[in-house]
Amino acid sequence: PGSLLAAEAMRAAGLLLAWALLRPAATQQCHLAGPGGVLRFTDTHAEIRVPALHRVPSSLDPLYGLVRRCLDLIQQNPLPTELLRVALNDPGSVRTSQVVQYELGYVVCAAVALLFTVAVPVAGMCFCYCRSRRRCGGRLRAHRRSLGCHRHCLLACLSLTSLVILTSVVCAFVTSQRVKGQMEPGLGAVPATLRTLRQHIANIPQVAPLSRQGVQMVVDQFEVPRQQIISDLGGLSRSVGLSIHAQLKAMTYAALADLQDRAGDLQTSLHHLQILDKTVRALASARAELEPVLRERRRRVVALLDDPRCTSCASVLGRAQSLELGADYSKVPSVEKVLKALAGLPRSDFAEMIRQGNGTFNSIPELAVERMAQVIQDLRDEMARMTEKVQSIANSFPLPDYTRPVSEALVKVEDRSQPYLQEVERFEQYRWIAGTVLCSIILLILACNVIGMVLGAYGLSKREDPSDYECRGEAGAKFLLVGVGLAFLFSWLLILLVFATFLVGGNIQTLVCRNWVNQEIYKFIDTPGNLPPSMNLTRQLNLKRDSNLSAAYRECKSGAGLWEVLQLDRSYDLDEHLKSPKYTADFQKRLGDFTARLGDVRLLRSEGRQDLETFARSGVDEVDYRHFQEEMKNPVVQTSLPGLARSLEGLQKMQRNGTVAGRLAAEAQALWQMQNSTVQSQEALVAKLGESIQFLSHLAPHLQERVKTTLATITSVEARLPMQAQQILRQEIGCFTRKELRYFMQYLNWVGQTLREDVASCQPLATALDNGRVILCDRIADPWNAFWFSLGCCTFFLIPNIIFAVRLTKHFRPIRNRLISTGSEETCPFHIPRVTALKL
């Protein structure tokens, strides 16, 4: 049963090995280094991008929001499309009534400003006339009890008015400075943005061979995958050889190990067979020599124990009588026939064969490098030809026909905008100077108010009699009147500056910025007939017929390119030019056609095979090793010589007869000598024989199957190695081809995306429009409008400031007649009691 179980196990192992050998290499995974990395391409257009500007949060945002709401109340009319259409197409036919109707809110404000400009100076002249007549700003005629409350009320009102004017003038200073700070970079951003756009548009079609811009820069990025592929080609051959070696080494090493085991079995079996034959002969010879000696020794011991003089010897007599030889190895099967069949083996050096086979197999990587050298060089040459094919993308790109008109239009806009920008800059300089001077005058008026109120209040606290003259109170009144005079003198300049800046900034906000935010301007431009032919942006920008500026702006803002906006795919099929087979067909064909034999390895020569076949036919497995084992179970001598010797020694001590005792001692000594000299040497030979029998008995049942399996395995491995090496070669080349094609696809996809969205991107156009709105509306118009709003608050609050200051001056001067007021009736300051009749 044990041999059957072992045979089944060997059969299962053979089937498993056959499955491993016959399994197709195509099922293996790619063993080349990784699936291919992600290529990094240079951002070729980063230097000509238009940076996006955003509204910066500010602490003045509440003021800006308040001004915008005020302007929304002043100008509630929507975008005047009819008026603008007439003004753009036929400026001479514009009617004043249409302009006044649209600008009605500003007309009302102009009327208020005109009224203020006339009324306040006239009032100032009247005040001067009254002062010359000592009527306005003079002294109080009489002292009343309510004068203190009235005075405090006037002080509070004038202080509050001054505080409002101070807050407004600070806001005016800040916003004026912010306008000045934003105006210069904002005006400079206009030509800079136009130049950037023109550079962006002009760089797109730069495709000359020596150019390093635009499309050519994108094409030149083919150097990235080319260098990566050339680098991979440098390690392809060794990588293929190492992969073949790695995938086949388990099978090859297992076959070589199996062959080494069979060679070891042959040599070890021959060695044990020789030991077995020699030992059996020695045991048979020793038994023949021991037999007469043992027979004589038994006769003498039996005669001694049977002597009547021997006391208590009958108990040992039976054991002595059974003293005879045991195992007889002359009866075991002979192995001379087997040894004769194995004579002269092994005739071949199995160790050298295994070493040579192992060396040949391990040299596969170097052999792959040698065999693939030519195809690697051909692939490098093919990469140079592929570079020329990629250049055709740049040579056939059609964008110049579309971008040239846009570039020319941008040049015209840039040239025509320069004089206007210079005028705006000059006007802004005048505005800033006038605003700074007038704000300084307002601060001077406030300083007069503060000094006047402080001196007047201090003078009142030091004056004991309201009718007494007090210089500090008088000085306070004069400071207040100086402030009033300055207010009358410069109020008309203030209102003119406020109205001029209001008219410009308000119209920019309500006519441009508000309609820019809600995209009403784009709708106006998109409506056919609104713009004259010379300003037809759809035609000048080469927009597709079913598109308009609003749609183009939205597409550009969302990241679309000129490719999509201009629908260039109708005239130029970029996808067709970027198909991978157009560039990689020859590369793939050279790799696909390559073949090489890399697995021709001879593991076992014919003489070695003959040795193993002779070993299998030698009859080693036909010897009856069980007979040997059965015979080895018998002792050399049936009765234990040491036990019998010890029994005789014990009887020797019990004897009274000295002669018998001496003979017993001599016989015991002879038995010990026979045991130590003869029997023990035979027992050692039996033990040595047992080792050989054990090895041979274990080997014999499986010898035929093991040898056949080894020979079949060696034959199969030698046959399968070239085929499997070829399959692995095809597989690894296929993996390499897919990996390198992924580099091509990465580049071609990047080219398509870059040409559509980056090099030919129109997002800078949308960004430039957004930046224009941010600069004009958020960074200039908002602080500009906040400036006139703050300065207007200062101007209009000068009126109550004048009134409160003039009335307060009377309280700082002495009262003409010191009268005590009780309700509505006045009495003399001294009370003379009435004379009444005396009663005696």
URVEN-V24541 format. One record per residue. N is the residue number from 0. SS is DSSP state (~ for helix, > for strand, _ for the rest). D_LAST is the distance of its C-alpha to the last C-alpha in Angstrom with 1 decimal. Layout:
n = <N | N>
ss = <SS | SS>
d_last = <D_LAST | D_LAST>
//
This chain:
n = <0 | 1 | 2 | 3 | 4 | 5 | 6 | 7 | 8 | 9 | 10 | 11 | 12 | 13 | 14 | 15 | 16 | 17 | 18 | 19 | 20 | 21 | 22 | 23 | 24 | 25 | 26 | 27 | 28 | 29 | 30 | 31 | 32 | 33 | 34 | 35 | 36 | 37 | 38 | 39 | 40 | 41 | 42 | 43 | 44 | 45 | 46 | 47 | 48 | 49 | 50 | 51 | 52 | 53 | 54 | 55 | 56 | 57 | 58 | 59 | 60 | 61 | 62 | 63 | 64 | 65 | 66 | 67 | 68 | 69 | 70 | 71 | 72 | 73 | 74 | 75 | 76 | 77 | 78 | 79 | 80 | 81 | 82 | 83 | 84 | 85 | 86 | 87 | 88 | 89 | 90 | 91 | 92 | 93 | 94 | 95 | 96 | 97 | 98 | 99 | 100 | 101 | 102 | 103 | 104 | 105 | 106 | 107 | 108 | 109 | 110 | 111 | 112 | 113 | 114 | 115 | 116 | 117 | 118 | 119 | 120 | 121 | 122 | 123 | 124 | 125 | 126 | 127 | 128 | 129 | 130 | 131 | 132 | 133 | 134 | 135 | 136 | 137 | 138 | 139 | 140 | 141 | 142 | 143 | 144 | 145 | 146 | 147 | 148 | 149 | 150 | 151 | 152 | 153 | 154 | 155 | 156 | 157 | 158 | 159 | 160 | 161 | 162 | 163 | 164 | 165 | 166 | 167 | 168 | 169 | 170 | 171 | 172 | 173 | 174 | 175 | 176 | 177 | 178 | 179 | 180 | 181 | 182 | 183 | 184 | 185 | 186 | 187 | 188 | 189 | 190 | 191 | 192 | 193 | 194 | 195 | 196 | 197 | 198 | 199 | 200 | 201 | 202 | 203 | 204 | 205 | 206 | 207 | 208 | 209 | 210 | 211 | 212 | 213 | 214 | 215 | 216 | 217 | 218 | 219 | 220 | 221 | 222 | 223 | 224 | 225 | 226 | 227 | 228 | 229 | 230 | 231 | 232 | 233 | 234 | 235 | 236 | 237 | 238 | 239 | 240 | 241 | 242 | 243 | 244 | 245 | 246 | 247 | 248 | 249 | 250 | 251 | 252 | 253 | 254 | 255 | 256 | 257 | 258 | 259 | 260 | 261 | 262 | 263 | 264 | 265 | 266 | 267 | 268 | 269 | 270 | 271 | 272 | 273 | 274 | 275 | 276 | 277 | 278 | 279 | 280 | 281 | 282 | 283 | 284 | 285 | 286 | 287 | 288 | 289 | 290 | 291 | 292 | 293 | 294 | 295 | 296 | 297 | 298 | 299 | 300 | 301 | 302 | 303 | 304 | 305 | 306 | 307 | 308 | 309 | 310 | 311 | 312 | 313 | 314 | 315 | 316 | 317 | 318 | 319 | 320 | 321 | 322 | 323 | 324 | 325 | 326 | 327 | 328 | 329 | 330 | 331 | 332 | 333 | 334 | 335 | 336 | 337 | 338 | 339 | 340 | 341 | 342 | 343 | 344 | 345 | 346 | 347 | 348 | 349 | 350 | 351 | 352 | 353 | 354 | 355 | 356 | 357 | 358 | 359 | 360 | 361 | 362 | 363 | 364 | 365 | 366 | 367 | 368 | 369 | 370 | 371 | 372 | 373 | 374 | 375 | 376 | 377 | 378 | 379 | 380 | 381 | 382 | 383 | 384 | 385 | 386 | 387 | 388 | 389 | 390 | 391 | 392 | 393 | 394 | 395 | 396 | 397 | 398 | 399 | 400 | 401 | 402 | 403 | 404 | 405 | 406 | 407 | 408 | 409 | 410 | 411 | 412 | 413 | 414 | 415 | 416 | 417 | 418 | 419 | 420 | 421 | 422 | 423 | 424 | 425 | 426 | 427 | 428 | 429 | 430 | 431 | 432 | 433 | 434 | 435 | 436 | 437 | 438 | 439 | 440 | 441 | 442 | 443 | 444 | 445 | 446 | 447 | 448 | 449 | 450 | 451 | 452 | 453 | 454 | 455 | 456 | 457 | 458 | 459 | 460 | 461 | 462 | 463 | 464 | 465 | 466 | 467 | 468 | 469 | 470 | 471 | 472 | 473 | 474 | 475 | 476 | 477 | 478 | 479 | 480 | 481 | 482 | 483 | 484 | 485 | 486 | 487 | 488 | 489 | 490 | 491 | 492 | 493 | 494 | 495 | 496 | 497 | 498 | 499 | 500 | 501 | 502 | 503 | 504 | 505 | 506 | 507 | 508 | 509 | 510 | 511 | 512 | 513 | 514 | 515 | 516 | 517 | 518 | 519 | 520 | 521 | 522 | 523 | 524 | 525 | 526 | 527 | 528 | 529 | 530 | 531 | 532 | 533 | 534 | 535 | 536 | 537 | 538 | 539 | 540 | 541 | 542 | 543 | 544 | 545 | 546 | 547 | 548 | 549 | 550 | 551 | 552 | 553 | 554 | 555 | 556 | 557 | 558 | 559 | 560 | 561 | 562 | 563 | 564 | 565 | 566 | 567 | 568 | 569 | 570 | 571 | 572 | 573 | 574 | 575 | 576 | 577 | 578 | 579 | 580 | 581 | 582 | 583 | 584 | 585 | 586 | 587 | 588 | 589 | 590 | 591 | 592 | 593 | 594 | 595 | 596 | 597 | 598 | 599 | 600 | 601 | 602 | 603 | 604 | 605 | 606 | 607 | 608 | 609 | 610 | 611 | 612 | 613 | 614 | 615 | 616 | 617 | 618 | 619 | 620 | 621 | 622 | 623 | 624 | 625 | 626 | 627 | 628 | 629 | 630 | 631 | 632 | 633 | 634 | 635 | 636 | 637 | 638 | 639 | 640 | 641 | 642 | 643 | 644 | 645 | 646 | 647 | 648 | 649 | 650 | 651 | 652 | 653 | 654 | 655 | 656 | 657 | 658 | 659 | 660 | 661 | 662 | 663 | 664 | 665 | 666 | 667 | 668 | 669 | 670 | 671 | 672 | 673 | 674 | 675 | 676 | 677 | 678 | 679 | 680 | 681 | 682 | 683 | 684 | 685 | 686 | 687 | 688 | 689 | 690 | 691 | 692 | 693 | 694 | 695 | 696 | 697 | 698 | 699 | 700 | 701 | 702 | 703 | 704 | 705 | 706 | 707 | 708 | 709 | 710 | 711 | 712 | 713 | 714 | 715 | 716 | 717 | 718 | 719 | 720 | 721 | 722 | 723 | 724 | 725 | 726 | 727 | 728 | 729 | 730 | 731 | 732 | 733 | 734 | 735 | 736 | 737 | 738 | 739 | 740 | 741 | 742 | 743 | 744 | 745 | 746 | 747 | 748 | 749 | 750 | 751 | 752 | 753 | 754 | 755 | 756 | 757 | 758 | 759 | 760 | 761 | 762 | 763 | 764 | 765 | 766 | 767 | 768 | 769 | 770 | 771 | 772 | 773 | 774 | 775 | 776 | 777 | 778 | 779 | 780 | 781 | 782 | 783 | 784 | 785 | 786 | 787 | 788 | 789 | 790 | 791 | 792 | 793 | 794 | 795 | 796 | 797 | 798 | 799 | 800 | 801 | 802 | 803 | 804 | 805 | 806 | 807 | 808 | 809 | 810 | 811 | 812 | 813 | 814 | 815 | 816 | 817 | 818 | 819 | 820 | 821 | 822 | 823 | 824 | 825 | 826 | 827 | 828 | 829 | 830 | 831 | 832 | 833 | 834 | 835 | 836 | 837 | 838 | 839>
ss = <_ | ~ | ~ | ~ | ~ | ~ | ~ | ~ | ~ | ~ | ~ | ~ | ~ | ~ | ~ | ~ | ~ | ~ | ~ | ~ | ~ | ~ | _ | _ | ~ | ~ | ~ | _ | _ | _ | _ | _ | _ | _ | _ | _ | _ | _ | _ | _ | _ | _ | _ | _ | _ | ~ | ~ | ~ | _ | _ | _ | _ | _ | _ | _ | _ | _ | _ | _ | _ | ~ | ~ | ~ | ~ | ~ | ~ | ~ | ~ | ~ | ~ | ~ | ~ | ~ | ~ | _ | _ | _ | _ | _ | _ | ~ | ~ | ~ | ~ | ~ | ~ | ~ | ~ | ~ | _ | ~ | ~ | ~ | _ | _ | ~ | ~ | ~ | ~ | ~ | ~ | ~ | _ | ~ | ~ | ~ | ~ | ~ | ~ | ~ | ~ | ~ | ~ | ~ | ~ | ~ | ~ | ~ | ~ | ~ | ~ | ~ | ~ | ~ | ~ | ~ | ~ | ~ | ~ | ~ | ~ | ~ | _ | _ | _ | _ | _ | _ | _ | _ | _ | > | _ | _ | _ | _ | ~ | ~ | ~ | ~ | ~ | ~ | ~ | ~ | ~ | ~ | ~ | ~ | ~ | ~ | ~ | ~ | ~ | ~ | ~ | ~ | ~ | ~ | ~ | ~ | ~ | ~ | ~ | ~ | ~ | ~ | ~ | ~ | ~ | ~ | ~ | ~ | ~ | ~ | ~ | ~ | ~ | ~ | ~ | ~ | ~ | ~ | ~ | ~ | ~ | ~ | ~ | ~ | ~ | ~ | ~ | ~ | ~ | ~ | _ | _ | _ | _ | _ | _ | _ | _ | _ | ~ | ~ | ~ | ~ | ~ | ~ | ~ | _ | ~ | ~ | ~ | ~ | ~ | ~ | ~ | ~ | ~ | ~ | ~ | ~ | ~ | _ | ~ | ~ | ~ | ~ | ~ | ~ | ~ | ~ | ~ | ~ | ~ | ~ | ~ | ~ | ~ | ~ | ~ | ~ | ~ | ~ | ~ | ~ | ~ | ~ | ~ | ~ | ~ | ~ | ~ | ~ | ~ | ~ | ~ | ~ | ~ | ~ | ~ | ~ | ~ | ~ | ~ | ~ | ~ | ~ | ~ | ~ | ~ | ~ | ~ | ~ | ~ | ~ | ~ | ~ | ~ | ~ | ~ | ~ | ~ | ~ | ~ | ~ | ~ | ~ | ~ | ~ | ~ | ~ | ~ | ~ | _ | _ | _ | _ | _ | _ | _ | _ | ~ | ~ | ~ | ~ | ~ | ~ | ~ | ~ | _ | _ | _ | > | _ | _ | _ | ~ | ~ | ~ | _ | _ | _ | _ | ~ | ~ | ~ | ~ | ~ | ~ | _ | _ | _ | _ | _ | _ | _ | _ | ~ | ~ | ~ | ~ | ~ | ~ | ~ | ~ | ~ | ~ | ~ | ~ | ~ | _ | ~ | ~ | ~ | ~ | ~ | ~ | ~ | ~ | _ | ~ | ~ | ~ | ~ | ~ | ~ | ~ | ~ | ~ | ~ | ~ | ~ | ~ | ~ | ~ | ~ | ~ | ~ | ~ | ~ | ~ | ~ | ~ | _ | _ | _ | _ | ~ | ~ | ~ | ~ | ~ | ~ | ~ | ~ | ~ | ~ | ~ | ~ | ~ | ~ | ~ | ~ | ~ | ~ | ~ | ~ | ~ | ~ | ~ | ~ | ~ | ~ | ~ | ~ | ~ | ~ | ~ | ~ | ~ | ~ | ~ | ~ | ~ | ~ | ~ | ~ | ~ | ~ | ~ | ~ | ~ | ~ | ~ | ~ | ~ | ~ | ~ | ~ | ~ | ~ | ~ | ~ | ~ | ~ | ~ | ~ | ~ | ~ | ~ | _ | _ | _ | _ | _ | _ | _ | _ | ~ | ~ | ~ | ~ | ~ | ~ | ~ | ~ | ~ | ~ | ~ | ~ | ~ | ~ | ~ | ~ | ~ | ~ | ~ | ~ | ~ | ~ | ~ | ~ | ~ | ~ | ~ | ~ | ~ | ~ | ~ | ~ | ~ | ~ | ~ | ~ | ~ | ~ | ~ | ~ | ~ | ~ | ~ | ~ | ~ | ~ | ~ | _ | _ | ~ | ~ | ~ | ~ | ~ | ~ | ~ | _ | _ | _ | _ | _ | _ | ~ | ~ | ~ | _ | ~ | ~ | ~ | ~ | _ | _ | _ | _ | _ | _ | _ | _ | ~ | ~ | ~ | ~ | ~ | ~ | ~ | ~ | ~ | _ | _ | _ | > | ~ | ~ | ~ | ~ | _ | _ | ~ | ~ | ~ | _ | _ | _ | ~ | ~ | ~ | ~ | _ | _ | _ | ~ | ~ | ~ | ~ | ~ | ~ | ~ | ~ | ~ | ~ | ~ | ~ | ~ | _ | _ | _ | _ | _ | _ | _ | _ | _ | _ | _ | _ | ~ | ~ | ~ | ~ | ~ | ~ | ~ | ~ | ~ | ~ | ~ | ~ | _ | _ | ~ | ~ | ~ | _ | _ | ~ | ~ | ~ | ~ | ~ | ~ | ~ | ~ | _ | _ | _ | _ | > | _ | _ | _ | ~ | ~ | ~ | ~ | ~ | ~ | ~ | ~ | ~ | ~ | ~ | ~ | ~ | ~ | _ | _ | _ | ~ | ~ | ~ | ~ | ~ | ~ | ~ | ~ | ~ | ~ | ~ | ~ | ~ | ~ | ~ | ~ | ~ | ~ | ~ | ~ | ~ | ~ | ~ | ~ | ~ | ~ | ~ | ~ | ~ | ~ | ~ | ~ | ~ | ~ | ~ | ~ | ~ | ~ | ~ | ~ | ~ | ~ | ~ | _ | _ | ~ | ~ | ~ | ~ | ~ | ~ | ~ | ~ | ~ | ~ | ~ | ~ | ~ | ~ | ~ | ~ | ~ | ~ | ~ | ~ | ~ | ~ | ~ | ~ | ~ | ~ | ~ | ~ | ~ | ~ | ~ | ~ | ~ | ~ | ~ | ~ | ~ | ~ | ~ | ~ | ~ | ~ | ~ | ~ | ~ | ~ | ~ | ~ | ~ | ~ | ~ | ~ | ~ | ~ | ~ | ~ | _ | _ | > | _ | ~ | ~ | ~ | ~ | ~ | ~ | ~ | ~ | ~ | ~ | ~ | ~ | ~ | ~ | ~ | ~ | ~ | ~ | ~ | ~ | ~ | ~ | ~ | ~ | ~ | ~ | ~ | ~ | ~ | ~ | ~ | ~ | ~ | ~ | ~ | ~ | ~ | ~ | ~ | ~ | ~ | ~ | ~ | ~ | ~ | ~ | ~ | ~ | ~ | ~ | _ | _ | _ | _ | > | _ | _ | > | > | > | _ | _ | > | > | > | _ | _ | _ | _ | _ | _ | _ | _ | _ | _ | _ | _ | _>
d_last = <174.8 | 173.3 | 175.5 | 174.7 | 170.9 | 171.3 | 173.3 | 170.6 | 168.0 | 170.1 | 170.5 | 166.8 | 166.2 | 168.8 | 167.1 | 163.7 | 165.2 | 167.0 | 163.7 | 162.0 | 164.8 | 165.0 | 161.3 | 160.5 | 158.5 | 156.4 | 154.4 | 153.2 | 149.8 | 149.5 | 149.9 | 148.8 | 145.6 | 142.9 | 142.3 | 141.1 | 137.7 | 135.0 | 135.5 | 132.5 | 132.5 | 130.4 | 127.5 | 129.0 | 126.0 | 123.1 | 122.7 | 122.0 | 119.7 | 116.3 | 113.6 | 111.2 | 107.5 | 104.7 | 101.0 | 99.2 | 96.1 | 93.0 | 89.3 | 88.7 | 90.6 | 87.4 | 86.4 | 89.9 | 89.7 | 86.3 | 87.7 | 90.9 | 88.8 | 86.7 | 90.0 | 91.4 | 88.3 | 88.8 | 92.5 | 93.5 | 96.8 | 100.1 | 102.8 | 103.6 | 107.3 | 108.0 | 106.1 | 107.8 | 111.2 | 110.8 | 109.3 | 112.3 | 115.1 | 113.8 | 110.8 | 110.8 | 110.2 | 106.9 | 104.1 | 100.6 | 99.2 | 101.0 | 99.5 | 96.0 | 96.3 | 97.3 | 94.8 | 91.9 | 89.7 | 90.3 | 89.8 | 86.3 | 85.5 | 86.9 | 84.5 | 81.6 | 82.8 | 83.2 | 79.7 | 78.4 | 80.5 | 79.1 | 75.5 | 74.5 | 75.6 | 74.1 | 70.8 | 71.2 | 71.7 | 68.7 | 66.6 | 67.9 | 66.9 | 63.4 | 63.1 | 64.2 | 61.4 | 59.0 | 58.3 | 60.0 | 59.3 | 56.3 | 52.8 | 50.1 | 47.4 | 44.5 | 43.8 | 43.4 | 43.1 | 46.6 | 48.3 | 49.2 | 50.9 | 52.6 | 53.8 | 55.3 | 57.0 | 58.6 | 59.7 | 61.3 | 63.1 | 64.4 | 65.6 | 67.3 | 68.9 | 70.1 | 71.5 | 73.5 | 74.7 | 75.7 | 77.6 | 79.3 | 80.3 | 81.7 | 83.8 | 84.8 | 85.9 | 87.8 | 89.5 | 90.4 | 92.0 | 93.8 | 95.1 | 96.4 | 98.0 | 99.7 | 100.6 | 103.1 | 105.1 | 104.8 | 106.2 | 108.9 | 109.7 | 110.8 | 113.8 | 114.5 | 114.6 | 116.8 | 119.1 | 119.3 | 120.1 | 122.7 | 124.2 | 124.2 | 126.0 | 128.3 | 129.3 | 130.5 | 133.8 | 134.7 | 138.1 | 140.2 | 142.5 | 140.7 | 137.2 | 135.0 | 132.4 | 131.8 | 134.7 | 137.0 | 134.7 | 134.9 | 138.7 | 138.9 | 137.3 | 140.7 | 141.4 | 139.3 | 141.6 | 144.6 | 144.0 | 143.2 | 146.5 | 148.5 | 147.0 | 148.0 | 151.5 | 152.0 | 151.7 | 153.2 | 156.8 | 156.0 | 153.4 | 156.0 | 158.6 | 156.1 | 155.2 | 158.9 | 159.4 | 156.4 | 157.2 | 160.9 | 160.9 | 160.3 | 163.4 | 165.5 | 164.5 | 165.2 | 168.7 | 169.4 | 168.2 | 170.4 | 173.3 | 172.7 | 172.6 | 176.0 | 177.5 | 176.2 | 177.7 | 181.0 | 181.2 | 179.8 | 182.2 | 185.1 | 184.1 | 183.8 | 187.1 | 188.9 | 187.3 | 188.2 | 191.9 | 192.2 | 190.6 | 192.7 | 195.8 | 194.7 | 194.0 | 197.3 | 199.2 | 197.2 | 198.0 | 201.7 | 201.6 | 199.6 | 201.7 | 204.9 | 202.8 | 200.7 | 203.7 | 205.4 | 202.3 | 201.9 | 205.6 | 205.2 | 201.9 | 203.3 | 206.5 | 204.4 | 202.1 | 205.1 | 206.7 | 206.9 | 205.8 | 202.4 | 200.0 | 197.5 | 198.5 | 199.0 | 195.3 | 195.5 | 198.9 | 197.6 | 195.2 | 197.9 | 200.3 | 197.7 | 197.4 | 198.2 | 196.8 | 193.9 | 192.9 | 195.7 | 194.4 | 197.8 | 197.1 | 193.8 | 194.0 | 195.0 | 192.7 | 195.5 | 195.5 | 191.8 | 192.1 | 195.1 | 193.0 | 190.2 | 192.5 | 191.3 | 187.7 | 185.3 | 187.1 | 183.8 | 180.8 | 178.0 | 175.4 | 176.3 | 176.2 | 172.8 | 171.5 | 172.9 | 171.4 | 168.0 | 168.1 | 169.1 | 166.3 | 163.7 | 164.7 | 163.6 | 160.3 | 162.2 | 164.7 | 161.9 | 160.6 | 164.1 | 164.9 | 161.5 | 161.3 | 162.7 | 160.5 | 157.4 | 158.3 | 158.9 | 155.5 | 153.9 | 155.7 | 154.5 | 150.9 | 151.3 | 152.7 | 149.7 | 147.3 | 148.9 | 148.5 | 144.8 | 144.4 | 145.3 | 141.9 | 140.2 | 142.9 | 142.5 | 138.7 | 137.4 | 133.8 | 134.1 | 134.6 | 131.3 | 129.2 | 130.1 | 128.1 | 125.0 | 125.4 | 125.7 | 122.6 | 120.6 | 121.8 | 120.6 | 117.2 | 116.8 | 117.8 | 115.5 | 112.5 | 112.4 | 110.8 | 108.2 | 107.4 | 107.0 | 104.6 | 102.6 | 102.5 | 101.3 | 98.6 | 97.4 | 97.2 | 95.0 | 92.9 | 92.3 | 91.3 | 88.9 | 87.5 | 87.0 | 85.3 | 83.0 | 82.1 | 81.4 | 79.0 | 77.3 | 76.9 | 75.5 | 72.9 | 72.0 | 71.8 | 69.3 | 67.3 | 67.2 | 66.4 | 63.8 | 62.1 | 62.3 | 60.9 | 58.2 | 57.0 | 57.2 | 55.2 | 52.5 | 52.2 | 51.8 | 49.3 | 45.7 | 44.2 | 45.9 | 45.9 | 47.6 | 51.3 | 53.6 | 57.3 | 58.6 | 56.8 | 58.1 | 61.6 | 61.4 | 60.5 | 63.4 | 65.9 | 64.9 | 65.5 | 68.9 | 69.8 | 68.8 | 70.9 | 73.9 | 73.6 | 73.5 | 76.4 | 78.8 | 78.0 | 80.7 | 83.3 | 82.2 | 82.6 | 85.9 | 87.3 | 85.9 | 87.5 | 90.8 | 91.2 | 90.0 | 92.5 | 95.4 | 94.4 | 93.3 | 96.6 | 98.6 | 96.8 | 96.9 | 100.1 | 102.2 | 100.9 | 99.8 | 103.1 | 105.0 | 103.7 | 104.4 | 107.8 | 107.1 | 108.5 | 111.8 | 112.0 | 111.3 | 114.1 | 116.4 | 116.1 | 119.0 | 118.2 | 114.8 | 116.2 | 118.5 | 122.1 | 121.5 | 118.9 | 120.9 | 120.3 | 122.6 | 125.5 | 124.6 | 124.2 | 127.5 | 125.8 | 128.0 | 127.9 | 126.3 | 123.6 | 120.3 | 117.9 | 115.6 | 118.6 | 120.0 | 116.6 | 116.4 | 120.0 | 119.5 | 116.3 | 118.0 | 120.7 | 123.4 | 125.6 | 126.9 | 130.0 | 128.2 | 125.9 | 128.7 | 131.2 | 133.8 | 135.9 | 137.2 | 138.9 | 139.5 | 140.4 | 138.9 | 139.9 | 143.5 | 143.4 | 141.8 | 144.4 | 145.7 | 149.4 | 149.5 | 149.0 | 150.3 | 153.5 | 155.8 | 154.0 | 154.3 | 158.0 | 159.0 | 157.4 | 158.8 | 162.4 | 162.5 | 164.8 | 166.2 | 168.2 | 166.2 | 167.4 | 171.2 | 171.4 | 174.6 | 173.8 | 177.3 | 180.7 | 183.9 | 185.4 | 182.2 | 182.3 | 186.0 | 185.1 | 182.5 | 184.9 | 187.7 | 185.3 | 184.5 | 188.2 | 189.3 | 189.2 | 186.5 | 184.9 | 188.2 | 188.9 | 188.5 | 185.9 | 185.4 | 189.0 | 187.9 | 184.8 | 186.9 | 189.3 | 186.6 | 185.4 | 188.7 | 188.8 | 191.4 | 192.9 | 192.6 | 192.1 | 189.5 | 191.3 | 188.4 | 188.1 | 191.9 | 191.9 | 189.1 | 191.0 | 194.2 | 192.2 | 190.9 | 194.4 | 195.6 | 193.4 | 194.8 | 198.5 | 200.5 | 203.4 | 202.8 | 205.1 | 203.3 | 199.9 | 201.0 | 202.3 | 199.0 | 197.0 | 199.3 | 199.0 | 195.2 | 195.2 | 197.4 | 195.0 | 192.0 | 193.9 | 194.8 | 191.2 | 189.8 | 192.4 | 193.5 | 191.3 | 188.0 | 189.3 | 190.2 | 186.8 | 185.2 | 187.3 | 186.3 | 182.6 | 183.1 | 185.0 | 182.1 | 179.7 | 182.0 | 182.7 | 178.9 | 178.2 | 181.2 | 180.6 | 177.0 | 178.0 | 181.1 | 179.5 | 177.2 | 179.4 | 180.8 | 177.5 | 175.6 | 178.2 | 178.3 | 174.5 | 174.3 | 177.0 | 175.4 | 172.0 | 173.4 | 175.2 | 172.1 | 169.8 | 172.3 | 172.5 | 168.8 | 167.4 | 168.3 | 167.1 | 163.8 | 163.3 | 163.7 | 161.3 | 158.7 | 159.3 | 158.6 | 155.6 | 154.1 | 154.8 | 153.2 | 150.1 | 150.1 | 150.4 | 147.6 | 145.4 | 146.1 | 145.7 | 142.2 | 141.5 | 142.8 | 140.7 | 137.6 | 138.1 | 139.0 | 136.0 | 133.7 | 135.2 | 134.6 | 131.0 | 130.3 | 131.8 | 130.0 | 126.6 | 126.3 | 128.5 | 128.2 | 124.7 | 122.2 | 119.3 | 118.3 | 117.8 | 115.4 | 113.7 | 113.3 | 111.6 | 109.3 | 108.6 | 107.8 | 105.2 | 103.7 | 103.5 | 102.2 | 99.9 | 98.8 | 98.9 | 98.0 | 96.4 | 94.0 | 92.4 | 92.7 | 90.7 | 88.2 | 87.7 | 86.7 | 84.7 | 82.7 | 82.4 | 81.4 | 78.6 | 77.4 | 77.6 | 75.7 | 73.0 | 72.4 | 70.6 | 67.7 | 67.9 | 67.2 | 64.3 | 62.6 | 63.2 | 61.8 | 58.6 | 58.2 | 58.5 | 55.1 | 53.4 | 55.0 | 53.6 | 50.0 | 47.5 | 46.8 | 43.0 | 41.1 | 39.1 | 37.8 | 39.1 | 37.3 | 39.7 | 40.3 | 37.0 | 36.4 | 33.1 | 32.5 | 32.9 | 29.5 | 26.3 | 23.4 | 20.1 | 18.4 | 15.2 | 12.5 | 9.4 | 6.2 | 3.7 | 0.0>
//
